[in-house]
Amino acid sequence: MCHLYEYHFVEEQKTWGEAQKYCREKYTDLAKVFDMVDVRRLCNSTQNQGEAWIGLNNTGGNRTWHWSLPGVKYTENNSSWNLSGRYGSESPGNCGRQRHKWADVTCNKTMWFICYDETRKDSKTLYLIKEFMNWTRAQNYCRYNHTDLASGPDQAEGKEMENLVKFQGPFSAWIGLFRDSWRWSDGSDFSFRLWDTDKFILIKENKTWEQALDYCRKTHRDLVSITDPQEQERVQEKAQNASSPFVWLGLRYTCTLDLWFWVSDKLVCYEKWAREGKTEECDRAVGMDRGGQHECIHVDKESNTTI
């Protein structure tokens, strides 16, 4: 894909409507986003300056179906809909795959889900993830661990899908079909959405850092990574309720590579270190101080504390 547009961060306080008018007069329009490459470019343009408007807005009009994977177009002539229940007893929401048919399912229902990987241009792999998540969390899981939720007729009703589900009993699993009434300001039909679903959970159990990492990955998603001041504030609110002096974060130091990194592989572009700053020592991880300024402190990974 060739990028034919660039982003400009405007440091002026405006409502969404005012921002749209300003961008249309001074540039082209409010920012649009096609995929994760655009997300990274967009984040780089703000340079951690805080929240900013983009061109996605809820029109309140008809909800339109989209595939989660960017660039895959949805067409109505799909044979896999469970037409007997599509507009009947099922709650209108996003799309789940039953054994042989697709069905509308309320977006907050937790189900298994089907991820997609494209290892080579001519090789696609589907994975049935037997964990219960709502649609948005399932989408984030697939984008983080694979490519995306299964998207498009080739994936959602092709031979590999048939082989994946034929030995399952009655079940339902999310696929990458969703619908919403959100539209881009310039009229683009990009289906890409990346909603903030960070729900920070304080686990009131004392564990070592490695135990905490293993626990979070098995029962939730991962130890928390903090990449901007807004996430810092939300984690601080949770940390205040801890029973231990500090809570574990997903930041650690590796002697092999001689660097600090978040376990989520996010760049260490935002930090709030205590007065002593960073120290490059092996077997050290980072906790957030429960009180005071909620600063990052170095802790031996074998210490027992809250996550």
C-alpha positions as CSV (number, residue, x, y, z in Angstrom):
1,M,0.0,0.0,0.0
2,C,1.3,3.5,-0.9
3,H,0.5,6.2,1.6
4,L,-1.0,9.1,-0.2
5,Y,-1.7,11.2,2.9
6,E,0.2,12.4,5.9
7,Y,-0.8,13.4,9.5
8,H,-0.5,16.8,11.1
9,F,-1.0,17.1,14.9
10,V,-2.7,20.4,15.7
11,E,-2.2,21.7,19.2
12,E,-5.5,23.6,19.5
13,Q,-8.5,22.8,21.7
14,K,-11.6,22.4,19.6
15,T,-14.8,20.4,19.5
16,W,-15.0,17.6,16.9
17,G,-17.1,19.8,14.6
18,E,-14.7,22.7,14.9
19,A,-11.7,20.3,14.3
20,Q,-13.4,18.9,11.2
21,K,-14.0,22.4,9.8
22,Y,-10.4,23.5,10.6
23,C,-8.9,20.4,8.9
24,R,-11.1,20.8,5.8
25,E,-10.0,24.4,5.5
26,K,-6.3,24.0,6.2
27,Y,-5.6,20.5,5.0
28,T,-7.9,17.8,3.5
29,D,-10.0,16.4,6.4
30,L,-9.7,14.9,9.8
31,A,-7.3,11.9,10.0
32,K,-8.5,8.5,8.7
33,V,-6.9,5.2,9.5
34,F,-6.7,2.1,7.2
35,D,-4.6,-0.4,9.3
36,M,-2.1,-0.8,12.1
37,V,0.6,0.9,10.0
38,D,-1.5,4.1,10.0
39,V,-2.1,3.7,13.7
40,R,1.6,3.8,14.4
41,R,2.1,6.8,12.1
42,L,-0.8,8.6,13.7
43,C,0.6,7.9,17.2
44,N,4.1,9.1,16.1
45,S,2.6,12.3,14.8
46,T,1.1,13.2,18.3
47,Q,4.4,12.5,20.1
48,N,2.6,11.6,23.3
49,Q,0.9,15.0,23.5
50,G,-2.4,13.4,24.7
51,E,-5.8,12.9,23.1
52,A,-6.7,14.2,19.7
53,W,-9.7,14.0,17.4
54,I,-9.7,11.8,14.3
55,G,-12.3,11.6,11.5
56,L,-14.3,8.7,12.8
57,N,-17.8,9.7,14.1
58,N,-21.0,7.9,14.9
59,T,-23.7,9.1,12.5
60,G,-26.5,7.3,14.3
61,G,-27.7,6.0,10.9
62,N,-27.9,2.6,9.5
63,R,-25.5,0.0,10.9
64,T,-23.3,-1.3,8.0
65,W,-21.6,-4.7,7.9
66,H,-17.8,-4.8,7.6
67,W,-15.0,-7.3,7.8
68,S,-12.4,-6.8,10.5
69,L,-9.5,-7.4,8.2
70,P,-8.6,-4.2,6.4
71,G,-9.3,-4.2,2.6
72,V,-11.8,-7.1,2.7
73,K,-15.1,-5.9,1.3
74,Y,-18.4,-7.2,2.6
75,T,-21.1,-8.2,0.1
76,E,-24.7,-9.2,1.0
77,N,-24.9,-12.2,-1.2
78,N,-23.5,-14.6,1.4
79,S,-25.1,-18.0,1.6
80,S,-24.0,-18.7,5.2
81,W,-26.5,-16.5,7.1
82,N,-28.9,-18.3,9.4
83,L,-31.8,-16.4,7.7
84,S,-34.5,-17.9,10.0
85,G,-33.0,-16.2,13.0
86,R,-31.1,-13.3,11.6
87,Y,-33.7,-10.7,12.3
88,G,-35.8,-12.7,14.7
89,S,-34.9,-14.0,18.2
90,E,-31.2,-13.3,18.0
91,S,-30.0,-9.9,19.3
92,P,-28.7,-7.7,16.5
93,G,-25.0,-7.3,17.0
94,N,-21.8,-8.7,15.4
95,C,-21.4,-12.0,13.6
96,G,-20.7,-15.4,15.2
97,R,-20.1,-18.7,13.4
98,Q,-22.3,-21.6,14.4
99,R,-21.4,-25.0,13.1
100,H,-22.8,-24.5,9.6
101,K,-24.3,-20.9,9.6
102,W,-23.5,-17.3,10.6
103,A,-25.8,-15.6,13.1
104,D,-26.2,-12.2,14.7
105,V,-25.1,-12.2,18.3
106,T,-25.1,-9.4,20.8
107,C,-21.6,-7.9,20.9
108,N,-21.1,-8.3,24.7
109,K,-21.8,-12.1,24.7
110,T,-18.6,-14.1,25.4
111,M,-17.8,-16.9,23.0
112,W,-14.9,-18.9,21.5
113,F,-13.5,-17.2,18.4
114,I,-11.6,-18.0,15.2
115,C,-8.3,-16.2,14.3
116,Y,-6.6,-16.0,11.0
117,D,-2.9,-16.1,10.1
118,E,-1.3,-15.5,6.7
119,T,2.2,-17.0,6.9
120,R,2.7,-16.8,3.2
121,K,0.7,-15.2,0.4
122,D,-0.7,-18.6,-0.6
123,S,-0.9,-20.1,2.9
124,K,-3.7,-19.2,5.4
125,T,-4.3,-20.8,8.7
126,L,-7.3,-20.7,11.0
127,Y,-7.3,-21.2,14.7
128,L,-10.2,-21.9,17.0
129,I,-9.5,-20.2,20.3
130,K,-11.4,-21.9,23.0
131,E,-11.5,-18.9,25.4
132,F,-14.6,-16.9,26.2
133,M,-14.3,-13.3,25.1
134,N,-16.7,-10.6,23.8
135,W,-16.2,-9.6,20.1
136,T,-13.9,-6.6,20.7
137,R,-11.6,-8.5,23.0
138,A,-11.5,-11.4,20.6
139,Q,-10.6,-9.0,17.8
140,N,-7.7,-7.5,19.9
141,Y,-6.5,-11.0,20.8
142,C,-6.3,-12.1,17.2
143,R,-4.6,-8.9,16.1
144,Y,-2.1,-9.3,18.9
145,N,-1.4,-13.0,18.6
146,H,-2.2,-13.7,14.9
147,T,-3.3,-11.5,12.0
148,D,-7.0,-10.8,12.7
149,L,-10.4,-12.5,13.2
150,A,-11.3,-14.7,10.3
151,S,-12.5,-12.3,7.6
152,G,-14.0,-12.7,4.2
153,P,-15.8,-15.6,2.6
154,D,-12.6,-17.5,1.8
155,Q,-11.8,-17.7,5.5
156,A,-15.3,-17.6,7.1
157,E,-16.9,-20.3,4.9
158,G,-14.0,-21.9,3.0
159,K,-12.7,-25.5,3.1
160,E,-10.4,-24.8,6.0
161,M,-13.2,-23.4,8.1
162,E,-15.3,-26.5,7.3
163,N,-12.4,-28.7,8.4
164,L,-12.0,-26.7,11.6
165,V,-15.6,-26.9,12.7
166,K,-16.8,-30.3,11.4
167,F,-15.7,-32.3,14.4
168,Q,-17.1,-29.8,16.9
169,G,-20.5,-30.4,18.5
170,P,-23.0,-27.5,18.7
171,F,-21.0,-24.4,19.3
172,S,-20.7,-20.7,18.5
173,A,-17.6,-18.7,17.8
174,W,-16.9,-15.1,16.7
175,I,-15.6,-14.4,13.2
176,G,-14.5,-11.0,11.9
177,L,-17.8,-9.7,10.7
178,F,-19.2,-6.7,12.5
179,R,-21.6,-3.8,11.9
180,D,-21.7,-0.3,13.2
181,S,-22.9,3.2,12.3
182,W,-19.5,4.8,12.5
183,R,-18.3,6.7,9.4
184,W,-15.1,8.5,8.4
185,S,-15.3,12.3,7.9
186,D,-14.0,12.2,4.3
187,G,-16.4,9.5,3.2
188,S,-13.8,6.7,3.1
189,D,-15.3,3.2,3.6
190,F,-12.3,1.9,5.6
191,S,-13.6,-0.7,8.0
192,F,-10.6,-0.5,10.4
193,R,-11.4,0.1,14.0
194,L,-9.1,-0.1,17.1
195,W,-11.2,0.6,20.1
196,D,-9.5,1.1,23.5
197,T,-10.5,-2.0,25.5
198,D,-7.9,-1.7,28.2
199,K,-9.6,-2.8,31.3
200,F,-7.1,-2.7,34.1
201,I,-7.8,-5.3,36.8
202,L,-6.2,-5.3,40.2
203,I,-5.5,-8.9,41.3
204,K,-5.3,-8.9,45.1
205,E,-2.9,-11.9,45.3
206,N,0.8,-11.7,46.0
207,K,3.0,-13.3,43.3
208,T,6.5,-13.1,41.9
209,W,6.9,-11.2,38.6
210,E,7.2,-14.4,36.6
211,Q,4.1,-15.9,38.4
212,A,2.2,-12.6,37.8
213,L,3.1,-12.7,34.1
214,D,2.0,-16.3,33.8
215,Y,-1.2,-15.7,35.6
216,C,-2.2,-12.7,33.5
217,R,-1.5,-14.4,30.2
218,K,-3.5,-17.5,31.3
219,T,-6.5,-15.8,32.8
220,H,-6.6,-12.3,31.1
221,R,-4.3,-11.0,28.4
222,D,-1.0,-9.8,29.8
223,L,0.7,-7.8,32.5
224,V,-0.1,-4.1,32.0
225,S,2.0,-2.0,29.6
226,I,1.9,1.8,30.1
227,T,2.5,3.8,26.9
228,D,0.9,7.2,27.6
229,P,-0.2,9.5,30.5
230,Q,-3.8,8.4,30.2
231,E,-3.0,4.8,30.8
232,Q,-0.7,5.9,33.7
233,E,-3.7,7.6,35.3
234,R,-6.0,4.6,35.0
235,V,-3.4,2.2,36.4
236,Q,-2.7,4.7,39.3
237,E,-6.4,4.6,40.2
238,K,-6.3,0.8,40.5
239,A,-2.9,0.7,42.3
240,Q,-4.3,2.8,45.2
241,N,-6.4,-0.2,46.2
242,A,-3.5,-2.6,46.5
243,S,-2.7,-4.1,49.9
244,S,1.1,-4.3,49.0
245,P,3.5,-1.3,48.7
246,F,3.6,-1.6,44.9
247,V,2.0,-3.6,42.0
248,W,3.8,-5.4,39.2
249,L,3.9,-3.8,35.7
250,G,4.9,-5.6,32.5
251,L,8.3,-3.8,32.2
252,R,11.5,-5.7,32.7
253,Y,15.2,-5.5,31.9
254,T,17.1,-8.0,29.8
255,C,20.8,-8.4,30.3
256,T,21.2,-10.2,27.0
257,L,19.9,-7.3,24.9
258,D,20.9,-4.6,27.5
259,L,17.5,-2.8,27.4
260,W,14.2,-2.3,29.1
261,F,11.1,-3.6,27.3
262,W,7.3,-4.0,27.8
263,V,6.2,-7.7,27.7
264,S,3.6,-6.7,25.1
265,D,6.4,-5.6,22.7
266,K,5.2,-2.0,22.8
267,L,7.9,0.6,22.6
268,V,9.1,2.1,25.9
269,C,8.1,5.6,24.9
270,Y,6.5,6.6,28.2
271,E,7.9,6.1,31.7
272,K,7.5,7.7,35.1
273,W,10.6,6.6,37.0
274,A,11.2,7.2,40.7
275,R,14.0,9.7,41.6
276,E,16.8,7.1,41.3
277,G,15.9,6.5,37.6
278,K,16.7,3.4,35.6
279,T,19.4,0.9,36.7
280,E,20.5,-1.8,34.4
281,E,20.6,-4.9,36.6
282,C,19.7,-8.5,35.8
283,D,16.7,-10.2,37.2
284,R,14.9,-6.8,37.8
285,A,11.4,-5.9,36.9
286,V,9.3,-2.8,37.5
287,G,6.5,-2.2,40.0
288,M,4.3,0.9,40.4
289,D,4.3,2.5,43.9
290,R,0.9,2.2,45.4
291,G,0.8,5.7,46.8
292,G,2.6,9.1,46.5
293,Q,3.3,9.9,42.8
294,H,2.8,6.3,41.7
295,E,6.3,6.2,40.2
296,C,8.0,3.2,38.7
297,I,10.5,1.4,41.0
298,H,13.0,-1.4,40.4
299,V,12.2,-4.6,42.2
300,D,13.8,-8.1,42.4
301,K,11.6,-10.4,40.2
302,E,11.4,-12.9,43.0
303,S,9.6,-10.5,45.3
304,N,6.0,-11.3,46.2
305,T,3.5,-8.5,45.5
306,T,0.2,-7.6,44.0
307,I,-0.6,-7.5,40.3
